Amino acid sequence: MKATAVRRRFAILIGLLLPGLLAGCWDAEEVQTLNYISSLGVDYKDGQYDVYGQMLDFGSIAKVEGPPSKAQSWVGHARSFSVADAGRMISETSQRKLYLGHIVSVVMTEEALRSGKLPHILDAMLRRTDTRYTKWFFATKQPLDKILSAKAFFNRSSLETTLNEPIRSYNQFSVTNPIYMNDLVADLRESNSVVFVPEISLDESIWAQDDKPFDTLVRKGAFVLEGNAYRGYLDHKTMMRGRWTEPSYKQSQLAIGSAEGGMATLLLARQKIAYKIDEAGGRPSFTLRIRLAGRILNMEQEQAADKLERLAEERVKADILSFYDSGLRIHADVLGLGHRYYKNDPHKWKKAAVGGRLPILKPTLSGVEVTCELRDTGSYKMRKS
């Protein structure tokens, strides 16, 4: 009897303590009581920071039954002498607690990049414990409120635009590699590194809705940084020429042709890229070797496969040389030769570097070798010349 009474008392004690152990999140908030920022924009002019925040209505996004509802978004703006204070001003007017843990993308203006304030802006964003490093990072020449107000197709959420989901379109057509903020920070801290910040812009020349121009977001050129120094801007045509050398390149189209043979469109994927370093003469020089494989998408008139391969090799080589020259004009090492030399031999790089950078001159790129193989000609058989 005595043992039974002891067990009963012990069971009662556990029953009294258990509710306290289970209720462990007293400060948890219901998701519907928060407002969520999905994208941030930062500009800098006249000594002050302009901060923009895009806020989404997740209720309309999550709706799966009934007629589709129009996704809604709001854009807040505040100006102050610090990023954090401008953010405070936006939070004070958001009516509810503002949650920053779901920020997907950050957009800066060219003026902010040029000002040299990038380290301060990144510090303000990454010092907070409720934000993540894995945000897509862009820059623009256009007004930030217009960029953050861009709509998606079919009344969908702006989370489904290129601003917040760029990698799918890049895998389909590889020009100007999207970059995460954590990769940006890591690359900027590397010795002799070069970073391309993708440009995001609005374009109304392609699509229309009910015969009215429809603004769509598109990646165009790129802003070039070396360390925290702003080197300049490369437009879309220039970045198209340099796409063959991008580290994450997947595939892209190439239109080639001649006066006598007509035009042909190829889809080319990169099989291999390598840099050979030659240190003869006391200064390092580099030979770039690229191997491509692809298939024919369209051809105006029949042409020999080996002729198309030769035309593609010549075009890709010319593109890379032109891209390299564009970098020289803005004093930027667009092929990342200095960083490759540093990774290959830090001691030799240190001897050759001037001010923490390997001097990049016209002869530094001593050659470009391109090999192209057409492995798929579609439903038509092709002849060799």
C-alpha positions in Angstrom: 0.0 0.0 0.0 2.8 2.4 0.9 4.5 1.8 -2.4 1.3 2.3 -4.3 0.7 5.7 -2.5 4.3 6.8 -3.4 3.8 5.9 -7.1 0.4 7.8 -7.1 2.1 11.0 -5.6 4.9 10.8 -8.1 2.4 10.5 -11.0 0.5 13.5 -9.7 3.8 15.5 -9.5 4.7 14.6 -13.1 1.3 15.6 -14.2 1.7 19.0 -12.7 5.1 19.6 -14.1 4.5 18.4 -17.6 2.4 21.3 -19.0 5.2 23.7 -18.0 7.7 21.6 -19.9 5.6 21.4 -23.0 4.8 25.1 -23.3 8.3 26.2 -24.3 7.6 29.0 -26.8 5.8 31.7 -24.8 7.1 34.5 -27.0 6.1 32.8 -30.3 4.0 34.9 -32.6 1.4 33.7 -35.1 2.5 34.1 -38.7 -0.6 36.1 -39.6 0.3 38.8 -37.1 3.6 39.6 -38.8 4.4 41.6 -42.0 7.1 40.2 -44.2 9.7 42.0 -46.2 10.7 40.0 -49.3 13.1 42.4 -51.1 15.2 45.4 -50.1 16.6 48.2 -52.1 19.3 50.7 -51.1 20.4 53.9 -52.8 22.9 56.5 -51.6 23.0 60.1 -52.6 23.6 63.5 -51.1 25.2 61.8 -48.1 22.1 59.9 -47.1 20.7 56.3 -47.6 17.4 55.7 -49.3 16.1 52.3 -48.2 13.1 50.6 -49.9 11.3 47.5 -48.6 8.9 45.3 -50.6 6.2 43.8 -48.5 4.0 40.9 -49.8 0.5 39.7 -48.9 1.3 36.0 -48.3 -2.5 35.3 -47.8 -3.1 35.9 -51.5 0.0 33.8 -52.4 -1.1 30.8 -50.4 -4.6 30.7 -51.8 -5.1 27.4 -53.7 -8.9 27.1 -54.0 -11.5 29.2 -55.8 -10.8 31.9 -58.4 -7.2 33.2 -58.5 -6.7 36.4 -56.6 -4.4 39.2 -57.6 -1.1 39.1 -55.6 -0.6 42.3 -53.7 2.6 44.0 -52.7 3.5 47.3 -51.0 6.8 49.3 -51.2 8.0 51.4 -48.3 10.6 54.1 -48.5 12.6 56.0 -45.9 15.7 58.2 -46.0 18.3 58.7 -43.3 22.0 59.0 -42.6 22.2 55.3 -41.8 20.7 52.2 -43.3 19.6 50.9 -39.9 17.8 54.2 -39.0 16.0 54.2 -42.4 14.9 50.6 -41.7 13.6 51.7 -38.3 11.4 54.4 -40.0 9.9 51.8 -42.3 9.3 49.4 -39.4 7.5 52.1 -37.4 4.9 52.6 -40.1 4.3 48.9 -41.0 1.4 48.6 -38.6 2.6 45.2 -37.4 5.9 43.7 -36.4 8.1 43.6 -39.5 9.9 40.3 -40.0 13.1 40.3 -42.1 13.9 36.6 -42.1 12.3 36.0 -45.4 14.2 38.5 -47.5 14.9 36.9 -50.9 16.7 39.6 -52.8 18.6 42.9 -52.4 19.0 45.6 -55.0 21.4 48.5 -54.9 21.7 51.4 -57.3 24.8 52.1 -59.4 25.3 55.3 -57.3 25.5 53.2 -54.1 28.1 50.9 -55.6 30.1 53.9 -56.9 30.0 55.7 -53.6 32.2 53.1 -51.9 29.5 52.5 -49.2 29.0 48.9 -50.0 30.8 47.6 -46.9 28.6 49.8 -44.6 25.5 48.7 -46.4 26.4 45.0 -46.1 27.3 45.4 -42.5 23.9 46.9 -41.7 22.1 44.0 -43.4 24.2 41.1 -42.1 24.8 42.3 -38.6 21.1 41.6 -37.8 20.4 38.1 -36.4 17.0 37.7 -38.1 18.3 38.0 -41.7 20.0 35.4 -43.8 23.1 35.6 -46.0 21.4 33.7 -48.8 19.8 36.6 -50.6 20.1 37.3 -54.4 22.1 40.4 -55.0 21.5 42.8 -57.9 22.2 46.4 -58.9 20.3 48.7 -61.2 20.3 52.0 -63.0 16.6 52.5 -62.7 14.4 53.8 -59.8 14.2 51.3 -57.0 10.5 51.8 -56.3 9.8 50.8 -60.0 12.0 47.7 -59.7 10.3 46.6 -56.5 6.8 47.3 -57.8 7.3 45.0 -60.9 4.5 42.5 -61.5 4.7 38.8 -62.4 2.7 37.1 -65.1 -0.8 35.8 -64.4 -1.3 37.9 -61.3 1.3 35.7 -59.5 3.5 36.8 -56.6 6.6 38.9 -57.3 8.5 36.0 -55.7 8.1 34.3 -59.1 10.0 37.0 -61.0 13.6 37.1 -62.1 14.4 39.3 -59.1 13.6 36.5 -56.6 14.0 33.4 -58.7 16.8 34.1 -61.3 18.5 30.8 -61.5 15.9 29.0 -63.6 16.2 31.5 -66.5 20.0 31.5 -66.1 20.2 27.7 -66.5 18.2 28.0 -69.7 20.3 30.9 -71.1 23.5 31.6 -69.3 24.4 35.3 -69.3 25.5 37.2 -66.2 25.6 34.6 -63.4 23.2 35.5 -60.5 25.0 35.9 -57.2 24.1 35.3 -53.6 25.0 37.9 -51.0 27.2 35.3 -49.1 29.1 34.6 -52.3 29.5 38.3 -52.9 31.0 38.9 -49.5 33.3 35.9 -49.8 34.5 36.9 -53.3 35.2 40.5 -52.3 37.4 39.3 -49.5 39.5 37.0 -51.8 42.9 38.4 -53.0 42.8 40.0 -56.5 39.1 39.0 -57.0 36.7 40.3 -59.5 32.9 40.3 -58.9 30.1 40.9 -61.5 27.0 42.2 -59.9 24.1 41.5 -62.2 22.0 44.4 -63.5 18.3 44.1 -63.0 16.1 46.3 -65.2 12.5 46.8 -66.4 11.8 46.1 -70.1 8.4 46.8 -71.7 9.5 46.2 -75.3 8.9 42.4 -75.4 5.6 41.6 -73.7 2.1 43.1 -73.7 -1.1 42.5 -71.7 -4.3 43.2 -73.4 -2.4 45.2 -76.1 -0.8 47.3 -73.4 3.0 47.2 -72.7 3.9 45.0 -69.8 7.0 45.7 -67.8 9.1 42.6 -67.1 12.2 42.3 -65.0 15.3 41.2 -67.0 19.0 40.7 -66.2 21.0 42.8 -68.6 24.6 44.0 -68.0 26.8 43.9 -64.9 28.6 46.2 -62.5 32.2 45.2 -62.0 33.8 45.3 -58.5 37.4 44.5 -57.5 37.6 44.3 -53.8 35.3 47.1 -52.7 36.4 49.3 -55.6 33.9 50.0 -58.4 35.5 49.5 -61.8 32.6 50.2 -64.1 29.6 49.0 -66.0 29.5 46.4 -68.9 26.4 46.4 -71.0 24.4 43.4 -72.1 26.2 42.9 -75.4 29.5 42.9 -73.7 28.4 40.4 -71.1 27.0 38.2 -73.9 30.5 38.1 -75.4 31.9 37.0 -72.0 29.3 34.4 -71.1 31.6 31.6 -72.3 34.0 32.2 -69.5 31.5 32.4 -66.6 32.2 29.8 -63.9 28.6 28.6 -63.7 27.9 28.7 -67.5 25.4 26.0 -68.5 24.2 26.7 -72.1 23.3 29.5 -74.5 22.4 30.1 -78.1 24.8 31.3 -80.8 23.7 32.7 -84.2 26.4 32.3 -86.8 26.5 32.4 -90.6 28.0 33.7 -93.8 26.9 35.5 -96.8 26.9 32.4 -99.0 25.7 29.9 -96.4 22.9 31.8 -94.6 22.3 31.8 -90.8 22.3 29.0 -88.3 21.5 28.9 -84.6 23.3 26.6 -82.3 22.8 25.7 -78.6 26.2 25.3 -77.0 27.1 23.8 -73.6 30.6 24.1 -72.2 32.4 20.8 -71.6 35.7 22.2 -70.2 37.5 25.4 -69.5 41.2 25.6 -68.5 43.9 28.3 -68.2 47.5 27.5 -69.0 50.1 29.8 -67.3 53.3 30.7 -69.1 56.0 32.5 -67.0 58.6 32.9 -69.7 60.0 36.4 -69.9 59.4 37.2 -66.2 55.7 38.0 -66.4 52.9 35.5 -66.3 50.7 35.1 -69.4 47.7 33.0 -69.9 46.2 30.8 -72.6 42.5 30.1 -72.3 41.2 26.8 -73.6 37.5 26.1 -74.0 35.7 23.0 -75.3 32.1 23.3 -76.3 29.5 20.8 -77.5 26.1 21.6 -78.9 23.3 21.0 -81.3 21.6 22.8 -84.2 18.4 24.6 -83.4 17.8 26.3 -86.8 19.4 26.5 -90.2 18.3 28.6 -93.2 20.0 26.2 -95.7 22.1 23.1 -95.5 25.7 23.5 -94.4 28.4 21.1 -93.6 28.8 20.3 -89.9 32.5 20.9 -89.7 32.0 24.3 -91.4 29.5 25.3 -88.7 31.9 24.1 -86.0 34.7 26.2 -87.4 32.4 29.3 -87.6 31.4 28.7 -84.0 35.0 28.4 -82.8 36.0 31.6 -84.6 33.0 33.5 -83.2 33.5 32.3 -79.6 37.2 33.2 -79.7 36.4 36.7 -81.1 33.8 37.2 -78.3 36.3 36.3 -75.6 39.0 38.6 -77.0 36.4 41.5 -77.3 35.2 40.9 -73.7 38.8 41.0 -72.5 39.5 44.3 -74.3 36.3 45.7 -72.7 37.7 44.9 -69.3 41.0 46.6 -70.1 39.2 49.8 -71.0 37.7 50.0 -67.5 40.9 48.6 -65.8 39.2 45.4 -64.7 40.5 41.9 -64.8 37.3 40.5 -66.2 38.7 37.0 -66.8 40.0 36.8 -63.2 43.6 36.0 -64.3 45.1 37.7 -61.3 43.1 35.6 -58.9 43.9 32.4 -60.8 47.6 33.2 -60.6 47.2 33.8 -56.8 45.5 30.5 -56.4 48.1 28.7 -58.5 51.1 30.2 -56.6 50.6 32.9 -53.9 54.3 33.5 -53.5 54.9 34.3 -57.2 51.7 36.3 -57.2 52.9 38.4 -54.3 56.1 39.3 -56.2 54.3 40.2 -59.4 51.4 42.1 -57.8 51.2 45.9 -57.6 48.9 47.3 -54.9 47.4 43.9 -54.3 46.6 43.3 -58.0 48.3 41.5 -60.8 48.9 44.1 -63.6 46.6 43.1 -66.5 47.9 44.2 -69.9 47.0 43.3 -73.5 49.7 40.5 -73.7 48.6 39.0 -70.4 46.1 37.0 -72.3 48.4 35.3 -74.8 45.9 33.1 -76.6 42.4 31.7 -76.8 41.8 28.2 -78.1 38.2 27.0 -78.8 37.0 23.6 -79.8 33.4 23.0 -80.8 31.7 19.7 -81.6 28.1 19.5 -82.9 26.8 16.2 -81.5 23.1 16.6 -82.4 21.8 17.9 -85.7 18.2 17.3 -85.0 16.0 15.2 -87.3 18.2 15.9 -90.3 21.5 14.2 -91.1 24.4 16.5 -91.9 27.2 16.0 -94.3 30.9 16.8 -93.8 32.5 19.1 -96.2 
